């Protein structure tokens, strides 16, 4: 009898020790070297508290979710009557040292014909022994700082659920070469996040600035995410007849023949999310596990990363001669993510010129059919945006 009691006590002790070790590991892995009381709250009032993020800091998103559970930072959607939470005035910076082999795997995922040894196959600026830094990579490298900012103890927003990625704007002011031997060095700064109420919820905006080894800004990207409001809109008439977005009206007025034939068709197998997660470090469970996508977000299956869709579109545009900075002009790509692309799936990509000189409009949509205008399949559109030239700040 006493022997059985000893076994039970030993078992309880081992389980308690394992749970304690897990808790300690979660907090150590997700903690940043900053005193929570030192970070002033209240938005832009005063200078921001700067946090230097270590180069090897890249915790799994599941660890942030576990920390949110342990800290009881779980809640449903916000209500319209609630005041907008005040964001911490927290700025994060990180120095990036790119390993050439690791970066080449990322680059070749979107552009298989390029290589560090041979240069850019489709570009005028490509030189043997180097590749231009991919336009979305600075934001990918700094994304962990955005996640860490949302999971920081001074942030009033919940860790679960995380906001939905609804848009991205990336500006590239010059090509930064990645050398086949030395790789590349640059730094990324995540500006203090801002929160703005909109029709569907609270819009989160985080700006990432990337500077080269000389300290000169070469890229700026803006991430847009949404915390949804609970319930339906008060204006039932507006719900019954939703306003058509201006870009859809422009598509309907445009000659449908210009947008009817996709320039590329993509197959998105079920393992694409895991492959891109290994390349980018974004292991959000909804992108790699169908079960997690159903439980955490209510999707039918795992969905592909929004940045993967944008990256494929940027690679296609660059092959066609777009998104190439000049000495006096930078380039930009601005897109909105309209619906999730569930894996496995298929998608089509197309672009067409706009009235502005050097600017194009593009879309990634599903259920591709011949002679079908993009304006007729806006409900199936995964990603829609514009690309062109922008001034250098």
C-alpha distance (Angstrom), angle and dihedral (degrees) to the residues before:
residue distance angle dihedral
X1 . . .
X2 3.79 . .
X3 3.79 89.3 .
X4 3.82 89.7 56.4
X5 3.82 90.6 50.4
X6 3.79 90.4 51.0
X7 3.81 90.6 52.2
X8 3.81 91.1 50.7
X9 3.80 91.9 48.4
X10 3.78 91.1 48.2
X11 3.81 90.2 49.6
X12 3.81 92.8 49.2
X13 3.79 90.3 47.4
X14 3.80 93.1 51.0
X15 3.82 92.3 48.5
X16 3.82 91.6 47.4
X17 3.81 91.0 49.1
X18 3.81 91.0 49.1
X19 3.82 91.9 49.9
X20 3.81 91.2 47.7
X21 3.81 91.0 48.8
X22 3.82 90.0 50.3
X23 3.81 91.7 50.4
X24 3.80 92.0 49.0
X25 3.80 91.5 47.1
X26 3.82 93.0 49.4
X27 3.80 93.0 51.2
X28 3.80 94.0 43.7
X29 3.81 93.3 47.7
X30 3.82 94.4 49.1
X31 3.82 100.1 36.4
X32 3.79 121.6 105.8
X33 3.83 125.8 -154.9
X34 3.81 97.4 -100.9
X35 3.79 133.5 106.6
X36 3.85 108.7 -120.6
X37 3.81 90.7 -144.3
X38 3.81 90.5 55.1
X39 3.79 94.1 61.7
X40 3.81 108.0 88.4
X41 3.80 116.0 -137.3
X42 3.75 126.8 -142.2
X43 3.79 109.6 73.0
X44 3.78 122.1 -96.5
X45 3.80 97.9 -2.7
X46 3.80 106.7 123.8
X47 3.76 128.7 -8.7
X48 3.81 116.1 -46.3
X49 3.77 123.4 -106.4
X50 3.80 106.1 -109.9
X51 3.80 118.5 -140.2
X52 3.80 119.7 -165.9
X53 3.80 107.3 -145.4
X54 3.83 114.3 -151.6
X55 3.80 116.1 -116.5
X56 3.82 91.6 -121.6
X57 3.82 94.1 49.7
X58 3.81 106.1 118.2
X59 3.84 111.7 131.6
X60 3.78 120.6 -177.2
X61 3.85 111.8 -99.9
X62 3.81 88.4 -123.9
X63 3.81 88.0 66.1
X64 3.81 89.8 57.3
X65 3.80 89.3 49.9
X66 3.81 91.4 49.7
X67 3.79 89.1 50.1
X68 3.78 89.0 51.3
X69 3.81 89.8 52.7
X70 3.81 92.2 48.3
X71 3.82 91.4 48.2
X72 3.83 92.2 44.1
X73 3.82 90.7 -120.2
X74 3.80 91.5 149.5
X75 3.76 124.6 118.2
X76 3.78 143.4 142.9
X77 3.77 125.8 -107.2
X78 3.80 121.6 -48.9
X79 3.79 119.7 -100.3
X80 3.78 122.4 -126.6
X81 3.79 92.0 -124.2
X82 3.80 92.8 58.0
X83 3.82 119.3 99.0
X84 3.80 116.7 -110.5
X85 3.83 108.8 -95.7
X86 3.80 116.5 -114.8
X87 3.78 112.1 -115.9
X88 3.83 122.0 -138.1
X89 3.79 115.3 -106.0
X90 3.79 91.7 -122.1
X91 3.81 125.4 150.3
X92 3.80 121.8 -170.9
X93 3.80 128.5 -162.2
X94 3.78 131.8 -172.7
X95 3.80 135.4 -177.5
X96 3.79 113.9 -136.3
X97 3.81 123.5 -154.7
X98 3.79 108.7 -174.1
X99 3.77 119.3 -146.5
X100 3.84 104.7 -140.7
X101 3.81 95.3 -139.2
X102 3.79 93.1 47.7
X103 3.80 92.3 47.4
X104 3.81 92.3 47.4
X105 3.82 89.4 58.3
X106 3.82 89.5 53.0
X107 3.82 93.0 47.0
X108 3.81 94.9 45.8
X109 3.81 90.2 51.9
X110 3.82 87.1 70.5
X111 3.80 99.6 26.1
X112 3.84 110.0 29.4
X113 3.82 94.0 177.2
X114 3.84 93.0 60.8
X115 3.80 123.6 85.8
X116 3.79 136.8 170.8
X117 3.79 89.7 -121.2
X118 3.80 96.1 50.6
X119 3.80 100.6 28.4
X120 3.80 127.3 -138.8
X121 3.80 109.2 -18.4
X122 3.81 96.7 -158.7
X123 3.80 100.7 31.9
X124 3.77 135.7 91.7
X125 3.81 91.2 -148.8
X126 3.80 95.2 52.2
X127 3.80 115.7 114.6
X128 3.79 127.9 -173.9
X129 3.78 110.0 -97.2
X130 3.82 96.8 29.3
X131 3.79 144.5 57.1
X132 3.81 130.2 -155.0
X133 3.79 112.4 -108.2
X134 3.81 108.6 -97.7
X135 3.81 110.4 -105.3
X136 3.83 95.6 -121.6
X137 3.81 96.9 41.8
X138 3.86 98.8 89.0
X139 3.80 89.1 58.0
X140 3.81 91.4 45.3
X141 3.81 89.6 51.9
X142 3.80 91.6 50.2
X143 3.80 97.7 42.0
X144 3.80 93.5 95.6
X145 3.82 87.8 62.5
X146 3.79 90.2 55.9
X147 3.81 90.5 51.4
X148 3.81 91.2 46.0
X149 3.81 89.9 49.8
X150 3.81 91.7 53.8
X151 3.81 92.0 45.9
X152 3.82 94.4 46.1
X153 3.84 115.7 120.5
X154 3.82 91.3 -120.9
X155 3.81 92.2 57.5
X156 3.84 112.4 97.4
X157 3.81 93.2 -158.1
X158 3.82 120.0 101.0
X159 3.79 121.2 -102.3
X160 3.80 89.2 -146.3
X161 2.94 118.7 74.6
X162 3.81 99.1 30.5
X163 3.83 114.9 -150.4
X164 3.81 121.0 -92.1
X165 3.82 115.7 -107.6
X166 3.82 104.3 -121.6
X167 3.80 105.5 162.2
X168 3.78 148.6 4.7
X169 3.80 135.7 -162.4
X170 3.79 120.4 -169.5
X171 3.80 126.6 -176.0
X172 3.81 122.3 -169.8
X173 3.80 116.2 -169.2
X174 3.80 98.9 -178.1
X175 3.78 138.9 0.1
X176 3.80 112.4 -98.1
X177 3.83 109.8 -154.4
X178 3.80 120.9 -133.5
X179 3.80 107.9 -148.9
X180 3.80 119.6 -139.8
X181 3.82 91.3 -131.5
X182 3.80 108.2 26.6
X183 3.80 97.9 31.3
X184 3.79 113.3 -155.4
X185 3.81 139.8 -67.3
X186 3.79 127.3 -151.2
X187 3.80 139.9 140.7
X188 3.81 130.4 -125.8
X189 3.81 126.1 -155.2
X190 3.81 121.4 -164.0
X191 3.80 108.4 -152.1
X192 3.83 120.5 -142.0
X193 3.83 109.0 -73.6
X194 3.80 119.7 -113.9
X195 3.79 129.2 -151.6
X196 3.82 123.5 -151.4
X197 3.83 128.6 177.2
X198 3.81 115.7 -121.8
X199 3.81 136.5 170.0
X200 3.81 96.1 -78.5
X201 3.79 101.8 32.3
X202 3.79 141.9 -63.7
X203 3.81 116.3 -23.4
X204 3.80 114.8 -144.4
X205 3.81 118.1 -155.3
X206 3.82 125.6 -170.3
X207 3.82 121.8 177.7
X208 3.82 120.1 -153.7
X209 3.83 119.6 -161.9
X210 3.81 118.9 -165.3
X211 3.81 122.9 -162.8
X212 3.79 128.8 -171.0
X213 3.82 127.5 -128.1
X214 3.82 88.6 -81.7
X215 3.82 91.0 57.7
X216 3.82 93.1 -114.5
X217 3.80 116.6 136.1
X218 3.81 110.7 -111.9
X219 3.81 103.4 163.8
X220 3.81 139.5 26.6
X221 3.79 125.0 -175.8
X222 3.79 131.8 -178.9
X223 3.79 122.2 -154.3
X224 3.80 119.2 -155.4
X225 3.79 120.8 -163.4
X226 3.79 134.4 168.4
X227 3.79 134.3 -135.1
X228 3.80 102.4 -162.5
X229 3.80 124.2 -131.3
X230 3.79 118.0 -121.5
X231 3.81 117.8 -112.5
X232 3.79 129.4 6.2
X233 3.77 131.1 -53.8
X234 3.78 116.6 -82.4
X235 3.78 91.9 -131.2
X236 3.82 100.5 79.5
X237 3.79 92.5 178.5
X238 3.79 89.9 58.4
X239 3.80 89.6 49.1
X240 3.80 91.8 50.8
X241 3.81 92.8 51.3
X242 3.80 108.9 24.2
X243 3.78 115.4 -160.9
X244 3.80 113.8 -105.7
X245 3.82 110.8 -117.4
X246 3.82 112.8 -110.1
X247 3.81 92.9 -119.9
X248 3.81 90.8 58.4
X249 3.80 90.6 51.9
X250 3.79 89.3 50.9
X251 3.79 89.6 51.6
X252 3.79 91.9 50.7
X253 3.80 91.6 51.5
X254 3.78 92.6 48.0
X255 3.78 121.0 86.8
X256 3.80 102.9 -87.7
X257 3.79 92.2 -146.4
X258 3.82 90.7 71.6
X259 3.79 92.2 60.7
X260 3.78 101.1 31.1
X261 3.80 99.5 90.0
X262 3.82 117.2 61.0
X263 3.80 115.9 -136.2
X264 3.81 92.6 -146.7
X265 3.80 138.2 16.8
X266 3.79 120.3 -151.6
X267 3.78 131.5 -157.4
X268 3.80 112.0 -151.6
X269 3.83 108.4 -165.3
X270 3.79 121.7 -163.7
X271 3.82 93.6 -100.2
X272 3.81 95.4 56.3
X273 3.80 93.1 92.6
X274 3.81 92.7 53.2
X275 3.81 91.7 46.4
X276 3.80 93.2 51.2
X277 3.82 91.1 43.6
X278 3.81 89.7 57.1
X279 3.82 90.4 50.0
X280 3.81 98.1 43.9
X281 3.81 102.5 29.5
X282 3.82 92.4 -123.9
X283 3.81 102.1 131.0
X284 3.79 96.0 166.6
X285 3.84 103.0 162.8
X286 3.82 93.9 -130.4
X287 3.83 88.3 65.2
X288 3.80 98.3 48.5
X289 3.81 106.5 29.5
X290 3.84 126.0 53.2
X291 3.81 90.3 -159.8
X292 3.82 92.9 52.1
X293 3.81 90.4 46.9
X294 3.81 90.4 54.0
X295 3.82 96.2 43.7
X296 3.82 99.9 39.7
X297 3.81 101.3 34.6
X298 3.81 108.3 11.5
X299 3.82 95.3 -118.4
X300 3.80 121.6 149.6
X301 3.80 90.0 -120.4
X302 3.79 143.4 -23.6
X303 3.81 112.0 -42.2
X304 3.79 126.8 -145.8
X305 3.82 119.6 -111.0
X306 3.79 115.8 -92.6
X307 3.81 88.8 -132.9
X308 3.81 89.5 56.2
X309 3.81 90.3 56.2
X310 3.80 90.8 46.2
X311 3.81 91.3 46.2
X312 3.81 92.2 53.1
X313 3.81 89.9 49.2
X314 3.83 92.4 48.6
X315 3.81 91.9 49.4
X316 3.82 90.7 51.1
X317 3.81 92.2 48.0
X318 3.80 92.3 49.1
X319 3.81 91.2 50.5
X320 3.81 87.5 55.3
X321 3.81 91.4 53.7
X322 3.82 100.7 -94.1
X323 3.83 131.6 115.9
X324 3.81 93.6 42.1
X325 3.83 113.9 136.9
X326 3.81 120.0 -138.7
X327 3.80 131.0 -156.2
X328 3.80 93.6 -90.7
X329 3.82 102.3 24.9
X330 3.76 135.3 55.9
X331 3.80 126.5 -156.6
X332 3.78 132.4 -123.6
X333 3.78 140.1 -166.9
X334 3.80 119.6 -162.4
X335 3.79 120.4 -176.4
X336 3.78 143.5 162.1
X337 3.79 124.9 -145.4
X338 3.79 107.2 -133.5
X339 3.80 103.7 176.6
X340 3.82 137.3 0.3
X341 3.79 121.3 -97.3
X342 3.81 105.7 -134.9
X343 3.81 117.1 -150.0
X344 2.95 129.7 -92.0
X345 3.77 94.0 38.7
X346 3.78 147.8 121.0
X347 3.78 131.2 -116.9
X348 3.78 139.6 -178.9
X349 3.80 128.1 -144.8
X350 3.79 128.3 -153.5
X351 3.80 139.2 163.0
X352 3.79 135.6 -171.0
X353 3.80 136.3 -176.5
X354 3.80 122.6 -95.5
X355 3.79 131.9 -151.8
X356 3.82 91.3 -92.1
X357 3.78 116.6 87.7
X358 3.80 112.0 -105.3
X359 3.82 94.3 4.2
X360 3.80 126.0 118.1
X361 3.78 134.6 -174.0
X362 3.80 120.6 -139.5
X363 3.78 140.6 -176.8
X364 3.79 139.7 -171.5
X365 3.78 112.2 -151.4
X366 3.78 140.6 168.5
X367 3.79 136.6 -123.4
X368 3.82 93.6 37.7
X369 3.79 115.5 -152.0
X370 3.76 131.6 175.9
X371 3.80 117.4 -100.6
X372 3.79 92.3 8.8
X373 3.79 116.5 136.4
X374 3.80 119.7 -132.2
X375 3.80 88.2 -129.4
X376 3.80 88.7 66.1
X377 3.80 95.4 52.5
X378 3.80 102.7 45.2
X379 3.81 89.2 126.0
X380 3.82 87.6 62.8
X381 3.81 95.8 46.9
X382 3.80 114.6 121.7
X383 3.80 98.3 -178.5
X384 3.81 132.5 11.1
X385 3.79 130.1 174.9
X386 3.79 152.0 116.0
X387 3.80 135.5 -94.7
X388 3.79 133.3 -168.0
X389 3.79 145.1 105.9
X390 3.81 126.2 -33.1
X391 3.83 134.1 -177.0
X392 3.80 119.9 -93.4
X393 3.84 110.7 -117.7
